[in-house]
Amino acid sequence: MKSMIRIFTLTALMAAQIAGAETNWYAGDERCPPPRDDGTFSAPYDAKDHPGDYPTFAGADKPGWFCSYQREDGVLVQYGNSLTPQQQWLAVWASGANSMD
């Protein structure tokens, strides 16, 4: 019975994660409007969420969207990351990174 509950819980968590990933896109503001989801850029990606999964999905070799500017009060505002998901993953999880050796 406990194993059935665990399986159900894991399945529900995975489904929620997949559903959330499909609706997630870049955020921006009036000076940095996010791009359209037209295949020009990779989907938003956070390598820290995928420690053992080198990205091989479609678009993993495309750059991420990036925009930055300096506000009138001097604060730098940045959205996105211009690295591809593969570059992000290597930067975080490659040999020596995050004590994974």
N, C-alpha and C positions, 0 to 999 in steps of 0.2 A: 504494500500500500504506500509506504513512504517513497519507494523508488518511482511509483507512478506519479506521485505529487511532484517529485523532483523533475521528472521528465516533462510534466505539464508546465511547471514553472519555467524551466529552461526554454521550452518551445515558445511560451508566451513572451519571454524576454527577447528572444531572437526575432520574433515577428515584430515586436515593437521597435526594435533597433533597425530592422530592415525598412519598416514603414517610415520611420523618422529620417533615415538616410535618403529616401527618395524625395522627401519634401524639403530637405535642407539645401539651401543655395546661398550664395554670397550676400552679405549685408553691406550697405553703404550709406551714403547720405546725399544731400542735394549737390554737393561738389564732387562726389565720387559715386555716381549712380552705378549699381552693380550691372554686370553684363547680362545679356540674354543667355539662356541655356541653349545655345545653338551649336555646340560642339567645338567652339573656338578654344575654350579653356577647359581644364579638368574640373571635375566637381570638387567642392571644398573637401580637404583631406587633412586629418591630424594623425601623423605617424605614431604618436604616443598611444593611440587607441589600438594599434595593430603590431604588437611586439614580435610575433612570429610569422607574419603574413606580408612578404614582399609584394607590393602592388603589381599585379599583372592584368588588371581589368582594363576594358576598353577605355582609352583616354588617360591611362596612368603615365604616359610619356608626354602628355600635353602640359604646358605651363599653367599654373594657377593664375587667377586674376589678381592684380595688385594695383592699388591706387593710394597715393599719399599727398598730403599738402600741409602747409603750416598755417594755423589759424592766426587771426589778428592779434591774439594775446600771446603768440609765440609757441603755443603747443603744437607739436607734430601729431597729425592724425594719420593712421595707416590702416588700410583694409586689405585683407588677403595676403597672399604669399606667391611670388612669381615662380617658385620652384615647382617642378613636376612632383606628383606623389612619389615617384621612384626616388627622386633626389632627396625629398623630405625624409623618406624612410631610411635611406642610407646615412643621412646626416645624424639621425637619431639612433639607429640600431646597428650601424656598421661596427666593425671590430674596434673595441675600446670605448665605444659610446655607452653611457649609462651602466657601466660595470656589468655588461652582459657576457664578458669573456670568461 
